[in-house]
Amino acid sequence: MLGFAMKSVTQMVMGSTFEDDQEVIHFQKNHGTVWSEIGKGFLDGSLDKSITRKKQYEDALMQLEYILKKIIKERKGRNFSQHIFIDSLVQGNLNDQQILEDSMIFSLASCIITAKLCTWAICFLTTSEEVQKKLYEEIDQVLGKDPITPEKIEQLRYCRQVLCETVRTAKLTPVSARLQDIEGKVDKFIIPRETLVLYALGVVLQDPSTWPLPHKFDPDRFDDESVMKTFSLLGFSGTQECPELRFAYMVTTVLLSVLVRKLHLLSVEGQVIETKYELVTSSKEEAWITVSKRY
């Protein structure tokens, strides 16, 4: 799933150069070094304590920046048949540093969020034959034998419910942070302006007062518009949704539209998937499934 996500993100952000698998593998190596330190080294302070790790991180970051700067320079002032993410930033009249930072953040986060959403969605589908059957029926009704299109994606309402419930059940992004725009107050405590506030989303996403049977994978709960509104306020849907998650929803929808039309997704007997909570939630070990043909 990580390889699949890498190919999707790199081609969408940086274009046809990344149709070459070797380019993707090279990018993945540097991406892995940088992301692992963002998820651990900065949070626990261990990066600054290791000269070797810090140099590896800085070298990998420099290589990623070199690739992005090269593509930004190539795309400026020219027209290409394929429109990519960097083109949108260039056309937005941003300065070079802002284009570099935005494309870097999107590339780093989208790869991981997309890979983990794909992984968890498939894993949860293997646990419920009923959900998988309902998803197959919707995909068959909306798409038939036709390929998926952006317009058809909008019609796959139940698929979106499956993905929202995947994000919630897996606690896909268990923590977020933002600077306080204005001075705030919680009970008697004052939160000064520009304070970094951490949001414990993993706690909120499985609060039994909001989500009945919070540990159950139940996409039908998102049939309720008030539930979708709550999810939107948490930043997982609607206008508050981050671009990286929006992209992940689309890629995972495409993946499921292909897999579920052709295959029954089945769990591996006796497999216990333990969870690892970082910036994006993953399984501690590789998660495996089995499949059988639908026809």
The 8 nearest C-alpha neighbors of each residue, nearest first, counted from 0:
[[1, 3, 114, 2, 4, 118, 117, 115],
 [0, 2, 114, 4, 3, 5, 110, 111],
 [1, 3, 5, 0, 4, 6, 114, 27],
 [2, 4, 0, 6, 1, 5, 7, 114],
 [5, 3, 1, 7, 114, 110, 2, 6],
 [4, 6, 2, 8, 110, 7, 3, 9],
 [5, 7, 3, 9, 4, 8, 10, 2],
 [8, 6, 4, 5, 10, 9, 11, 3],
 [7, 9, 11, 5, 10, 6, 12, 4],
 [8, 10, 12, 6, 13, 11, 7, 5],
 [11, 9, 14, 13, 17, 8, 12, 7],
 [10, 12, 8, 83, 9, 14, 13, 84],
 [13, 11, 84, 9, 83, 10, 85, 8],
 [14, 12, 10, 9, 11, 83, 85, 70],
 [15, 13, 10, 16, 11, 83, 12, 17],
 [14, 16, 17, 18, 10, 13, 19, 81],
 [17, 15, 18, 14, 19, 13, 22, 10],
 [18, 16, 19, 15, 10, 22, 23, 9],
 [17, 19, 15, 16, 20, 10, 6, 22],
 [18, 20, 17, 21, 22, 16, 23, 15],
 [21, 19, 23, 22, 24, 18, 17, 6],
 [20, 22, 24, 23, 19, 25, 17, 26],
 [23, 21, 25, 20, 24, 19, 17, 26],
 [22, 24, 20, 26, 21, 25, 17, 27],
 [25, 23, 27, 21, 26, 22, 20, 28],
 [26, 24, 22, 28, 23, 27, 21, 29],
 [25, 27, 23, 24, 29, 28, 30, 22],
 [28, 26, 30, 24, 25, 29, 31, 23],
 [27, 29, 31, 25, 30, 26, 24, 32],
 [30, 28, 59, 32, 26, 31, 27, 33],
 [29, 31, 27, 33, 28, 32, 34, 26],
 [32, 30, 34, 28, 29, 33, 27, 35],
 [31, 33, 29, 30, 35, 34, 56, 59],
 [32, 34, 30, 36, 56, 31, 35, 60],
 [35, 33, 37, 31, 36, 32, 30, 38],
 [36, 34, 38, 32, 37, 33, 31, 39],
 [35, 37, 40, 39, 38, 34, 33, 41],
 [38, 36, 34, 35, 41, 39, 40, 33],
 [39, 37, 35, 36, 278, 34, 277, 40],
 [40, 38, 36, 42, 37, 41, 35, 43],
 [39, 41, 36, 46, 45, 44, 42, 43],
 [40, 42, 44, 37, 39, 43, 46, 36],
 [43, 41, 39, 40, 44, 38, 37, 45],
 [42, 44, 45, 40, 41, 39, 46, 38],
 [45, 43, 41, 40, 46, 42, 47, 48],
 [44, 46, 40, 48, 43, 47, 49, 41],
 [47, 45, 40, 48, 49, 44, 53, 41],
 [46, 48, 45, 49, 44, 53, 50, 40],
 [49, 47, 45, 46, 50, 44, 53, 52],
 [48, 50, 52, 51, 46, 47, 53, 45],
 [49, 51, 53, 52, 54, 48, 47, 46],
 [52, 50, 54, 53, 49, 55, 56, 46],
 [53, 51, 55, 49, 54, 50, 56, 46],
 [52, 54, 56, 50, 55, 51, 46, 49],
 [53, 55, 57, 51, 56, 52, 58, 50],
 [56, 54, 52, 58, 53, 57, 59, 51],
 [55, 57, 53, 59, 54, 33, 58, 32],
 [56, 58, 60, 54, 59, 55, 61, 53],
 [59, 57, 61, 55, 60, 56, 54, 62],
 [60, 58, 29, 62, 56, 61, 57, 55],
 [59, 61, 57, 63, 62, 58, 56, 64],
 [60, 62, 64, 58, 59, 63, 57, 65],
 [61, 63, 65, 59, 64, 60, 58, 66],
 [64, 62, 60, 66, 65, 61, 67, 59],
 [63, 65, 61, 67, 62, 66, 68, 60],
 [66, 64, 62, 68, 63, 67, 69, 61],
 [67, 65, 63, 69, 64, 68, 62, 70],
 [66, 68, 64, 70, 69, 65, 71, 63],
 [69, 67, 71, 65, 70, 66, 64, 72],
 [68, 70, 66, 72, 67, 71, 65, 73],
 [69, 71, 73, 67, 72, 68, 74, 66],
 [72, 70, 68, 74, 73, 69, 67, 75],
 [73, 71, 69, 70, 75, 74, 68, 67],
 [72, 74, 70, 71, 75, 69, 77, 76],
 [75, 73, 71, 72, 77, 70, 76, 86],
 [76, 74, 72, 77, 73, 71, 89, 86],
 [75, 77, 74, 78, 73, 89, 72, 90],
 [76, 78, 75, 74, 79, 73, 86, 72],
 [79, 77, 80, 76, 74, 75, 82, 81],
 [80, 78, 81, 82, 77, 74, 83, 86],
 [79, 81, 82, 78, 83, 77, 14, 15],
 [80, 82, 79, 83, 14, 15, 78, 11],
 [83, 81, 86, 80, 79, 84, 87, 14],
 [84, 82, 86, 11, 12, 85, 14, 81],
 [83, 85, 12, 87, 86, 11, 88, 13],
 [84, 86, 88, 87, 83, 12, 89, 13],
 [87, 85, 89, 83, 84, 88, 90, 82],
 [88, 86, 90, 84, 85, 89, 91, 83],
 [87, 89, 91, 85, 86, 90, 98, 93],
 [90, 88, 86, 91, 87, 92, 85, 93],
 [91, 89, 87, 88, 92, 86, 93, 75],
 [90, 92, 88, 89, 93, 87, 86, 94],
 [93, 91, 90, 89, 94, 88, 98, 95],
 [94, 92, 91, 97, 98, 89, 95, 88],
 [93, 95, 97, 96, 98, 92, 89, 99],
 [96, 94, 98, 97, 99, 93, 71, 89],
 [95, 97, 99, 98, 94, 100, 93, 101],
 [96, 98, 100, 99, 94, 95, 101, 93],
 [99, 97, 95, 101, 96, 100, 88, 102],
 [100, 98, 96, 102, 97, 101, 103, 95],
 [101, 99, 103, 97, 102, 98, 104, 96],
 [102, 100, 98, 104, 103, 99, 97, 105],
 [101, 103, 105, 99, 100, 104, 106, 98],
 [104, 102, 100, 106, 101, 105, 99, 107],
 [105, 103, 107, 101, 106, 102, 108, 100],
 [104, 106, 102, 108, 103, 109, 107, 101],
 [107, 105, 103, 109, 104, 108, 102, 110],
 [108, 106, 104, 105, 109, 110, 103, 30],
 [107, 109, 105, 111, 110, 106, 104, 112],
 [110, 108, 243, 112, 106, 111, 105, 113],
 [111, 109, 4, 113, 5, 108, 112, 107],
 [110, 112, 114, 113, 109, 108, 115, 1],
 [111, 113, 109, 115, 114, 110, 116, 108],
 [114, 112, 247, 116, 110, 111, 115, 109],
 [115, 113, 1, 0, 111, 4, 117, 112],
 [114, 116, 118, 112, 117, 113, 119, 111],
 [115, 117, 113, 119, 118, 114, 120, 112],
 [118, 116, 114, 120, 251, 115, 119, 113],
 [119, 117, 115, 121, 116, 120, 114, 122],
 [118, 120, 122, 116, 121, 117, 115, 123],
 [119, 121, 117, 123, 122, 118, 165, 116],
 [122, 120, 124, 118, 119, 123, 117, 125],
 [121, 123, 119, 125, 120, 124, 118, 126],
 [124, 122, 126, 120, 125, 121, 119, 127],
 [123, 125, 121, 126, 122, 127, 131, 120],
 [124, 126, 265, 266, 264, 123, 122, 127],
 [127, 125, 123, 124, 266, 128, 122, 265],
 [128, 126, 129, 130, 124, 125, 131, 123],
 [127, 129, 131, 130, 132, 126, 125, 124],
 [128, 130, 132, 127, 131, 133, 134, 124],
 [131, 129, 133, 127, 132, 128, 134, 124],
 [130, 132, 134, 128, 129, 133, 124, 135],
 [133, 131, 135, 129, 134, 130, 128, 136],
 [132, 134, 130, 136, 135, 131, 129, 137],
 [133, 135, 131, 137, 132, 136, 130, 138],
 [136, 134, 132, 138, 133, 137, 259, 139],
 [135, 137, 139, 133, 134, 138, 140, 132],
 [136, 138, 140, 134, 139, 135, 141, 133],
 [139, 137, 135, 141, 140, 136, 142, 134],
 [140, 138, 143, 136, 142, 137, 141, 135],
 [139, 141, 137, 138, 143, 142, 136, 135],
 [142, 140, 138, 139, 137, 143, 151, 154],
 [143, 141, 145, 139, 138, 140, 144, 147],
 [142, 144, 139, 145, 140, 141, 138, 146],
 [143, 145, 142, 146, 139, 260, 147, 141],
 [144, 146, 142, 143, 147, 141, 148, 139],
 [147, 145, 148, 144, 142, 143, 257, 256],
 [146, 148, 151, 145, 142, 253, 152, 149],
 [149, 147, 151, 150, 152, 146, 253, 153],
 [148, 150, 152, 151, 153, 147, 249, 154],
 [149, 151, 148, 152, 153, 154, 147, 155],
 [152, 150, 148, 154, 153, 149, 147, 155],
 [151, 153, 149, 155, 154, 150, 148, 147],
 [154, 152, 151, 150, 155, 149, 156, 159],
 [153, 155, 151, 152, 156, 141, 150, 157],
 [156, 154, 152, 158, 153, 157, 159, 151],
 [155, 157, 159, 158, 154, 160, 153, 152],
 [156, 158, 160, 159, 155, 161, 134, 137],
 [157, 159, 161, 160, 155, 156, 134, 162],
 [158, 160, 162, 156, 157, 161, 163, 155],
 [159, 161, 157, 163, 218, 158, 162, 221],
 [162, 160, 218, 158, 164, 159, 163, 165],
 [161, 163, 165, 159, 164, 160, 166, 158],
 [164, 162, 160, 166, 165, 161, 159, 167],
 [163, 165, 167, 161, 218, 162, 166, 168],
 [166, 164, 162, 168, 163, 167, 120, 169],
 [165, 167, 171, 163, 164, 169, 170, 168],
 [166, 168, 164, 170, 165, 204, 169, 163],
 [169, 167, 165, 170, 166, 164, 216, 214],
 [168, 170, 171, 166, 167, 165, 119, 280],
 [171, 169, 167, 201, 173, 168, 172, 166],
 [170, 172, 280, 166, 169, 279, 173, 167],
 [171, 173, 279, 170, 174, 278, 280, 201],
 [174, 172, 201, 200, 170, 171, 199, 278],
 [175, 173, 199, 200, 198, 172, 201, 278],
 [174, 176, 198, 197, 200, 199, 173, 177],
 [177, 175, 197, 196, 198, 195, 174, 178],
 [176, 178, 196, 195, 179, 197, 175, 194],
 [177, 179, 195, 193, 194, 196, 180, 176],
 [178, 180, 193, 194, 192, 181, 195, 177],
 [181, 179, 192, 193, 178, 182, 194, 183],
 [182, 180, 192, 179, 183, 193, 191, 190],
 [181, 183, 192, 191, 190, 179, 180, 184],
 [184, 182, 190, 189, 181, 191, 185, 192],
 [183, 185, 189, 188, 190, 186, 187, 182],
 [186, 184, 188, 187, 189, 183, 190, 182],
 [185, 187, 188, 184, 189, 183, 190, 182],
 [188, 186, 185, 189, 184, 190, 183, 191],
 [189, 187, 185, 184, 186, 190, 183, 191],
 [188, 190, 184, 183, 191, 185, 187, 182],
 [189, 191, 183, 184, 182, 188, 192, 194],
 [192, 190, 182, 194, 189, 193, 183, 181],
 [191, 193, 182, 181, 179, 194, 180, 190],
 [194, 192, 179, 178, 180, 195, 191, 181],
 [195, 193, 179, 178, 192, 191, 196, 190],
 [196, 194, 178, 177, 179, 193, 197, 176],
 [197, 195, 176, 177, 178, 194, 198, 179],
 [198, 196, 176, 175, 199, 195, 174, 177],
 [197, 199, 175, 174, 200, 176, 196, 177],
 [200, 198, 174, 201, 202, 173, 197, 203],
 [201, 199, 173, 203, 174, 202, 198, 204],
 [200, 202, 173, 170, 204, 199, 203, 174],
 [203, 201, 200, 204, 199, 205, 206, 173],
 [202, 204, 200, 206, 205, 201, 199, 209],
 [205, 203, 201, 202, 167, 206, 200, 170],
 [204, 206, 213, 203, 202, 207, 210, 201],
 [205, 207, 203, 208, 209, 204, 210, 202],
 [208, 206, 210, 211, 209, 213, 205, 212],
 [207, 209, 206, 210, 211, 205, 213, 212],
 [210, 208, 207, 206, 211, 205, 203, 204],
 [209, 211, 207, 213, 208, 206, 212, 205],
 [212, 210, 207, 213, 209, 208, 206, 215],
 [211, 213, 215, 214, 210, 207, 205, 216],
 [214, 212, 205, 210, 211, 215, 207, 206],
 [215, 213, 212, 168, 216, 205, 211, 210],
 [214, 216, 213, 212, 217, 168, 211, 218],
 [217, 215, 168, 218, 214, 164, 123, 165],
 [216, 218, 219, 215, 220, 164, 161, 130],
 [219, 217, 161, 160, 164, 220, 221, 216],
 [220, 218, 221, 222, 217, 160, 223, 157],
 [219, 221, 218, 222, 217, 223, 226, 164],
 [222, 220, 223, 219, 160, 218, 226, 227],
 [223, 221, 219, 220, 224, 160, 218, 226],
 [222, 224, 221, 226, 225, 220, 227, 219],
 [225, 223, 227, 226, 228, 222, 221, 229],
 [226, 224, 228, 227, 223, 229, 221, 230],
 [227, 225, 229, 228, 224, 223, 221, 230],
 [226, 228, 230, 224, 225, 229, 221, 231],
 [227, 229, 225, 231, 226, 230, 224, 232],
 [230, 228, 226, 232, 231, 227, 225, 233],
 [231, 229, 227, 233, 228, 232, 235, 236],
 [230, 232, 236, 228, 234, 233, 235, 237],
 [231, 233, 229, 234, 230, 228, 239, 235],
 [232, 234, 230, 231, 235, 229, 239, 200],
 [235, 233, 239, 240, 231, 232, 236, 230],
 [236, 234, 240, 231, 230, 233, 239, 237],
 [235, 237, 231, 240, 234, 230, 239, 238],
 [236, 238, 231, 239, 240, 235, 234, 228],
 [237, 239, 240, 236, 231, 234, 241, 232],
 [240, 238, 234, 237, 236, 231, 241, 232],
 [241, 239, 236, 234, 235, 238, 237, 242],
 [240, 242, 243, 244, 245, 239, 234, 235],
 [243, 241, 245, 244, 246, 240, 105, 109],
 [242, 244, 109, 246, 245, 241, 105, 247],
 [245, 243, 247, 246, 241, 242, 248, 112],
 [246, 244, 242, 248, 247, 243, 241, 249],
 [245, 247, 249, 243, 244, 248, 242, 250],
 [248, 246, 113, 244, 250, 249, 245, 251],
 [249, 247, 245, 251, 246, 250, 252, 244],
 [248, 250, 252, 246, 247, 251, 253, 245],
 [249, 251, 253, 247, 252, 248, 254, 246],
 [252, 250, 254, 248, 117, 253, 249, 247],
 [251, 253, 249, 255, 250, 254, 256, 248],
 [254, 252, 256, 250, 251, 255, 249, 257],
 [253, 255, 251, 257, 252, 256, 258, 250],
 [256, 254, 258, 252, 257, 259, 253, 251],
 [255, 257, 253, 254, 259, 258, 252, 260],
 [256, 258, 255, 254, 260, 259, 253, 261],
 [259, 257, 255, 261, 260, 262, 256, 254],
 [258, 260, 262, 261, 255, 256, 257, 135],
 [261, 259, 258, 257, 262, 256, 135, 139],
 [260, 262, 259, 293, 258, 292, 257, 294],
 [263, 261, 292, 293, 259, 291, 258, 264],
 [262, 264, 291, 290, 293, 292, 265, 259],
 [265, 263, 290, 125, 262, 289, 288, 124],
 [266, 264, 125, 289, 290, 288, 263, 267],
 [267, 265, 288, 125, 289, 268, 126, 264],
 [268, 266, 288, 270, 269, 289, 287, 265],
 [267, 269, 270, 266, 271, 265, 288, 289],
 [268, 270, 267, 271, 266, 272, 287, 288],
 [271, 269, 268, 267, 272, 266, 287, 286],
 [272, 270, 273, 269, 286, 268, 267, 284],
 [271, 273, 282, 270, 274, 286, 284, 283],
 [274, 272, 283, 282, 271, 275, 284, 281],
 [273, 275, 282, 283, 281, 276, 272, 280],
 [274, 276, 281, 283, 282, 280, 277, 273],
 [277, 275, 280, 274, 281, 279, 278, 173],
 [276, 278, 279, 280, 38, 275, 173, 281],
 [279, 277, 38, 172, 280, 174, 173, 276],
 [280, 278, 172, 277, 171, 281, 112, 276],
 [281, 279, 276, 171, 277, 275, 172, 278],
 [280, 282, 275, 274, 115, 283, 279, 276],
 [281, 283, 274, 284, 275, 273, 272, 285],
 [284, 282, 275, 274, 273, 281, 285, 272],
 [285, 283, 282, 286, 272, 273, 274, 281],
 [284, 286, 287, 282, 283, 272, 281, 118],
 [285, 287, 284, 272, 282, 288, 122, 118],
 [288, 286, 285, 267, 289, 266, 270, 122],
 [289, 287, 266, 267, 265, 290, 264, 286],
 [288, 290, 265, 266, 264, 267, 287, 291],
 [289, 291, 264, 263, 265, 262, 288, 292],
 [290, 292, 263, 262, 293, 264, 289, 265],
 [293, 291, 262, 294, 261, 263, 290, 264],
 [292, 294, 262, 261, 263, 291, 260, 259],
 [293, 292, 261, 262, 291, 260, 263, 259]]
